[in-house]
Amino acid sequence: MNDEDYMRRAIAAGRRTRGATAENPAVGCVIVKDGAIVAAAATGEGGRPHAENLALEMAGSAARGATAYVTLEPCSHHGRTPPCADALVAAGVARVVTGLEDPDPRVSGQGHARLREAGVEVAEGVLADLIRHELRGYLMRNSSNRAYVTLKLAVSTDGKIAQKPGQPTPITGPEVKARVHLLRARADAIMVGVSTVLADDPDLTCRLPGMFDRSPVRVVSDSKLSIPLASKLVHTARDVPVWIMTLEAADPARKTALEAEGVEVIACNATPDGKVDLHDILRKLASRGIGQVFAEGGAHMARALVEADLVDEVLLFTAPAKIGPQGLDAMAGLPLDAVRASQLYRAAGENEKVGADWLARYVRVR
């Protein structure tokens, strides 16, 4: 095995806690001694301990003279824990291979420098493109001060999401449903518009066996605080957090009633037409440690995000059946070609079969 092979193992390790590390990135670390992996770890849930510290603890004395493969540059600053760069040096690691430099200004090359100053050999940039995708939320939050947005659409072959407005319609099969629940678990937040709550009364939790506790924050854009107090989201707000993004002028009595149920109400800027500014929502989420947003619900929300140029990735699940011209358009009248044939996005790989349905992934061209 070579450096890329071992870095793939580190990427796989980091993926285990993606969506569960709070404001910290889900880093993976693999320690290799004499051609054998002696430790593999990911950032702990809640963001602590860091992957390097966990891996060093697993490796014990085998870390001396070993090579550590870390997806992100080891930290060099004192936070809640001492610097990981120092821990690697103290453990006697001879070589460190990383994927990306950490964009956090408290690190940003200083971790690599500290290792080199201590006589540790450092190799950078291994599988950097793959790791950028794995850490896309953390990188977006640091580079652009907003959350990374993945838009999920499940459509019929004629681009519809329901038989008619307000009538939930099963589109895709059970395999897609399971995939979506896994995607929820790997996100920091799920976001919908209040129209989806009014129409579908969704749970927006991860209901895969044993993974309910990986359900992310549920975010609703609701300029008038019209979410029903009897909705499933409000009723379960003490079990899985619910954040309502609204306007400063929203009804204070309504705000108090929602907060009494455990909902957090967050004031955001308004657009000229009196709606909640999506740009400000994503900035507010980033300031609270949210790096990856999984936008699931609502044709109007989908259209608004695309038109605001805030969609970084699209997951388009397409079922083999048609609904017909009376159906509800996936993006409220905006053609799907705004994604599929747009110069702003490119297809990322081949279409994937998911049960009887197909998944096409598009990413923003940068």
VMD Tcl script that draws the C-alpha trace (Angstrom):
set ca {
  {0.00 0.00 0.00}
  {1.14 3.56 -0.71}
  {0.35 7.00 0.73}
  {-2.88 7.31 -1.24}
  {-4.10 3.91 -0.07}
  {-3.52 4.77 3.57}
  {-5.08 8.20 3.13}
  {-8.20 6.52 1.76}
  {-8.33 4.58 5.02}
  {-8.06 7.86 6.93}
  {-10.89 9.35 4.86}
  {-13.06 6.31 5.60}
  {-12.27 6.64 9.30}
  {-13.24 10.31 9.37}
  {-16.52 9.58 7.61}
  {-17.71 7.59 10.63}
  {-18.47 10.72 12.65}
  {-19.41 13.13 9.85}
  {-22.38 15.19 10.99}
  {-21.71 14.51 14.68}
  {-18.64 16.65 15.44}
  {-20.36 20.00 16.13}
  {-18.31 22.93 14.83}
  {-15.19 20.80 14.35}
  {-14.37 18.94 11.12}
  {-14.76 15.15 11.01}
  {-11.06 14.36 10.58}
  {-9.69 10.85 10.08}
  {-6.29 9.62 11.25}
  {-4.53 6.34 10.51}
  {-1.17 5.37 12.02}
  {1.01 2.92 10.10}
  {4.06 1.07 11.43}
  {6.16 -1.32 9.34}
  {3.45 -1.55 6.70}
  {0.64 -2.36 9.15}
  {-2.16 -0.10 10.38}
  {-1.84 0.09 14.16}
  {-4.60 2.65 14.74}
  {-7.50 4.30 12.93}
  {-9.68 6.99 14.49}
  {-12.08 9.83 13.75}
  {-12.82 13.08 15.55}
  {-15.01 12.24 18.53}
  {-18.72 13.04 18.63}
  {-19.20 16.63 19.71}
  {-15.78 17.48 18.27}
  {-13.55 16.03 21.01}
  {-11.17 14.26 21.24}
  {-9.41 15.03 17.98}
  {-8.69 12.14 15.65}
  {-4.92 12.32 16.15}
  {-5.16 12.02 19.92}
  {-7.51 9.05 19.69}
  {-5.27 7.32 17.16}
  {-2.14 7.92 19.26}
  {-3.89 6.47 22.30}
  {-4.82 3.37 20.28}
  {-1.31 2.98 18.87}
  {0.50 3.40 22.16}
  {4.23 2.76 21.89}
  {3.79 1.62 18.27}
  {3.43 5.29 17.28}
  {7.18 5.84 17.75}
  {8.81 5.84 14.33}
  {5.44 5.41 12.60}
  {3.70 7.42 9.86}
  {0.45 9.23 10.64}
  {-2.03 9.88 7.83}
  {-4.35 12.75 8.72}
  {-7.02 14.18 6.42}
  {-6.53 17.75 7.76}
  {-3.43 19.55 9.02}
  {-2.96 18.84 12.76}
  {-3.90 21.81 14.93}
  {-1.15 23.98 16.43}
  {-3.11 26.08 18.93}
  {-4.31 25.55 22.46}
  {-8.10 25.24 22.53}
  {-10.00 22.87 24.78}
  {-7.18 20.41 24.16}
  {-3.41 20.84 23.55}
  {-2.15 21.03 19.96}
  {-2.32 17.77 18.00}
  {0.96 18.67 16.28}
  {2.67 18.63 19.67}
  {1.04 15.29 20.55}
  {2.37 13.72 17.35}
  {5.87 15.00 18.11}
  {5.74 13.79 21.72}
  {4.64 10.33 20.58}
  {7.72 10.05 18.36}
  {5.88 9.88 15.03}
  {8.52 10.04 12.28}
  {6.37 11.14 9.34}
  {3.01 12.88 8.91}
  {1.04 12.81 5.66}
  {-1.88 15.24 5.34}
  {-4.56 15.96 2.78}
  {-5.32 19.64 3.31}
  {-3.96 22.66 5.10}
  {-6.41 23.81 7.75}
  {-8.04 27.14 6.71}
  {-8.61 28.11 10.36}
  {-6.32 31.16 10.83}
  {-5.23 29.74 14.20}
  {-3.62 26.86 12.27}
  {-3.23 27.60 8.53}
  {0.19 26.07 7.94}
  {1.45 26.44 11.49}
  {0.73 22.81 12.33}
  {2.87 21.65 9.42}
  {5.60 24.11 10.39}
  {5.65 22.92 14.00}
  {6.06 19.31 12.89}
  {8.92 20.16 10.54}
  {10.66 22.24 13.20}
  {10.60 19.16 15.44}
  {12.26 17.05 12.74}
  {9.11 15.24 11.58}
  {8.93 14.60 7.84}
  {5.74 16.12 6.39}
  {4.02 15.38 3.08}
  {1.03 17.53 2.11}
  {-1.80 17.42 -0.43}
  {-2.42 13.68 -0.68}
  {-5.93 13.08 -2.12}
  {-6.71 16.76 -1.54}
  {-9.70 16.85 -3.90}
  {-11.41 13.92 -2.22}
  {-10.83 15.43 1.20}
  {-12.17 18.82 0.12}
  {-15.47 17.10 -0.62}
  {-15.45 15.22 2.68}
  {-14.78 18.43 4.65}
  {-16.82 20.73 2.40}
  {-18.98 22.11 5.19}
  {-16.05 23.03 7.40}
  {-14.18 24.56 4.46}
  {-17.19 26.59 3.29}
  {-17.83 27.90 6.78}
  {-14.23 29.06 7.09}
  {-13.81 30.44 3.57}
  {-17.23 32.02 2.92}
  {-18.81 32.41 6.37}
  {-21.85 30.38 5.38}
  {-23.00 26.79 5.41}
  {-22.57 24.46 2.42}
  {-25.94 23.60 0.87}
  {-26.88 20.24 -0.61}
  {-30.30 20.35 -2.28}
  {-32.19 17.06 -2.42}
  {-34.89 16.61 -5.06}
  {-36.98 13.46 -5.57}
  {-38.92 13.76 -8.82}
  {-40.97 11.78 -11.32}
  {-39.63 11.43 -14.84}
  {-41.63 14.53 -15.78}
  {-40.10 16.60 -12.97}
  {-42.97 16.57 -10.47}
  {-42.85 16.12 -6.70}
  {-46.55 15.64 -5.91}
  {-49.92 15.03 -7.54}
  {-50.96 18.54 -6.51}
  {-50.03 21.20 -3.93}
  {-50.66 20.08 -0.36}
  {-50.93 16.41 -1.30}
  {-47.88 14.39 -0.23}
  {-47.09 11.83 -2.94}
  {-44.64 8.93 -2.65}
  {-42.22 9.38 -5.55}
  {-39.17 7.19 -4.98}
  {-38.78 3.77 -3.40}
  {-37.55 2.44 -0.03}
  {-33.89 2.36 -1.08}
  {-33.93 6.10 -1.73}
  {-35.70 6.67 1.58}
  {-32.92 4.80 3.40}
  {-30.26 6.77 1.52}
  {-31.91 10.06 2.45}
  {-32.00 9.10 6.12}
  {-28.27 8.32 5.98}
  {-27.65 11.70 4.33}
  {-29.57 13.34 7.15}
  {-27.32 11.66 9.69}
  {-24.23 13.02 7.92}
  {-25.49 16.61 7.76}
  {-25.28 19.27 10.45}
  {-28.77 20.56 9.72}
  {-31.86 19.79 7.62}
  {-33.60 22.84 6.19}
  {-37.13 23.23 4.83}
  {-39.53 26.06 4.18}
  {-42.61 26.41 6.35}
  {-44.80 25.49 3.37}
  {-43.39 21.96 3.59}
  {-44.26 21.78 7.28}
  {-47.81 22.98 6.56}
  {-48.26 20.51 3.70}
  {-46.51 17.39 5.04}
  {-46.01 17.77 8.81}
  {-42.63 15.97 8.57}
  {-40.44 14.59 11.35}
  {-37.12 15.35 9.58}
  {-35.24 12.90 11.79}
  {-32.93 10.00 10.96}
  {-35.02 6.85 11.35}
  {-32.44 4.25 10.38}
  {-32.15 1.56 13.09}
  {-29.96 2.76 15.92}
  {-29.29 6.17 14.35}
  {-32.02 8.41 15.75}
  {-29.43 10.14 17.94}
  {-27.61 11.19 14.77}
  {-30.59 13.32 13.70}
  {-29.31 16.82 12.90}
  {-30.72 20.21 13.83}
  {-34.00 20.87 12.01}
  {-34.19 24.34 10.49}
  {-37.36 25.99 9.17}
  {-37.52 29.25 7.23}
  {-40.74 30.89 8.45}
  {-41.07 34.66 8.07}
  {-44.45 34.86 9.84}
  {-43.98 32.14 12.47}
  {-46.90 30.26 10.95}
  {-45.61 26.81 11.91}
  {-48.42 25.05 13.83}
  {-47.83 24.50 17.53}
  {-49.32 21.03 16.99}
  {-46.76 20.09 14.31}
  {-44.44 17.14 14.80}
  {-41.42 19.45 14.68}
  {-42.68 21.59 17.55}
  {-43.82 18.58 19.58}
  {-40.38 16.96 19.33}
  {-38.22 20.08 19.69}
  {-36.93 18.95 23.09}
  {-35.78 15.65 21.59}
  {-34.09 16.98 18.43}
  {-33.38 20.73 18.14}
  {-35.66 22.88 15.98}
  {-34.53 26.35 14.90}
  {-37.06 28.67 13.29}
  {-35.44 31.35 11.13}
  {-37.81 34.30 11.05}
  {-37.94 38.10 10.90}
  {-37.28 40.57 13.70}
  {-40.86 41.83 13.38}
  {-42.43 38.38 13.88}
  {-45.29 38.13 16.41}
  {-43.66 38.18 19.89}
  {-46.52 36.19 21.46}
  {-46.09 33.51 18.85}
  {-42.35 33.50 19.49}
  {-42.93 33.03 23.22}
  {-45.34 30.15 22.60}
  {-42.84 28.36 20.37}
  {-39.97 28.89 22.80}
  {-42.14 27.42 25.57}
  {-42.20 24.20 23.53}
  {-38.40 24.11 23.24}
  {-38.11 25.70 19.79}
  {-35.32 28.24 19.25}
  {-36.48 31.29 17.30}
  {-33.72 33.16 15.45}
  {-34.22 36.58 13.88}
  {-32.76 37.08 10.41}
  {-32.60 39.88 7.87}
  {-35.49 40.43 5.48}
  {-35.43 40.52 1.70}
  {-37.02 43.51 -0.09}
  {-40.23 41.48 -0.52}
  {-40.46 40.69 3.19}
  {-39.15 37.11 3.24}
  {-36.35 35.69 5.32}
  {-33.02 36.32 3.60}
  {-31.50 32.93 2.75}
  {-28.00 34.40 2.68}
  {-28.45 35.57 6.25}
  {-29.89 32.19 7.30}
  {-26.74 30.46 6.07}
  {-24.51 33.03 7.77}
  {-26.40 32.61 11.04}
  {-26.11 28.83 10.78}
  {-22.37 29.05 10.12}
  {-21.92 31.26 13.17}
  {-23.50 28.45 15.22}
  {-21.10 25.82 13.89}
  {-23.33 24.46 11.12}
  {-21.20 23.53 8.12}
  {-23.43 21.27 6.01}
  {-27.10 21.95 5.35}
  {-29.27 19.30 3.72}
  {-32.12 21.20 2.04}
  {-34.97 18.76 1.67}
  {-38.28 20.42 1.50}
  {-40.41 22.59 -0.64}
  {-40.54 23.54 -4.30}
  {-40.41 27.22 -3.35}
  {-37.40 26.70 -1.09}
  {-35.61 24.79 -3.86}
  {-36.28 27.55 -6.37}
  {-35.30 30.29 -3.95}
  {-31.98 28.61 -3.12}
  {-31.12 28.08 -6.80}
  {-32.08 31.63 -7.76}
  {-30.06 33.01 -4.85}
  {-27.05 31.04 -6.14}
  {-26.70 29.28 -2.79}
  {-26.84 25.64 -3.90}
  {-23.44 23.95 -3.82}
  {-24.55 20.43 -4.64}
  {-27.73 18.83 -5.99}
  {-28.81 15.24 -5.39}
  {-31.51 14.52 -7.97}
  {-33.38 11.25 -7.38}
  {-35.60 10.35 -10.33}
  {-38.34 7.70 -10.24}
  {-39.39 5.76 -13.37}
  {-43.05 6.86 -13.30}
  {-44.76 10.02 -14.54}
  {-47.27 12.12 -12.61}
  {-48.64 14.28 -15.40}
  {-49.08 17.97 -16.16}
  {-51.36 18.54 -13.18}
  {-48.51 17.67 -10.80}
  {-46.50 20.06 -8.67}
  {-43.24 21.19 -10.29}
  {-40.09 20.29 -8.37}
  {-38.84 23.89 -8.31}
  {-42.07 25.90 -8.45}
  {-41.98 26.57 -12.19}
  {-38.19 26.82 -12.51}
  {-37.13 24.11 -14.98}
  {-34.88 21.35 -13.70}
  {-32.52 22.32 -16.50}
  {-31.59 25.25 -14.25}
  {-29.46 22.54 -12.62}
  {-29.09 19.76 -15.19}
  {-28.08 21.96 -18.12}
  {-26.78 24.99 -16.25}
  {-23.25 26.26 -16.70}
  {-23.15 26.77 -12.93}
  {-23.17 23.03 -12.22}
  {-21.46 19.95 -13.58}
  {-22.41 16.32 -13.29}
  {-20.27 14.54 -10.70}
  {-19.78 10.99 -11.94}
  {-22.20 8.58 -13.58}
  {-25.85 8.23 -12.60}
  {-26.29 5.71 -9.79}
  {-29.08 3.14 -9.58}
  {-30.80 3.24 -6.20}
  {-33.42 0.50 -6.14}
  {-35.79 1.22 -9.00}
  {-34.74 4.88 -9.07}
  {-31.74 6.85 -10.32}
  {-29.49 9.34 -8.56}
  {-27.66 12.08 -10.43}
  {-25.30 14.37 -8.52}
  {-24.37 17.87 -9.62}
  {-21.79 20.15 -8.01}
  {-21.19 23.83 -8.38}
  {-18.43 24.79 -10.78}
  {-15.82 26.79 -8.86}
}
mol new
graphics top color blue
foreach p $ca { graphics top sphere $p radius 0.5 }
foreach p [lrange $ca 0 end-1] q [lrange $ca 1 end] { graphics top cylinder $p $q radius 0.2 }
display resetview
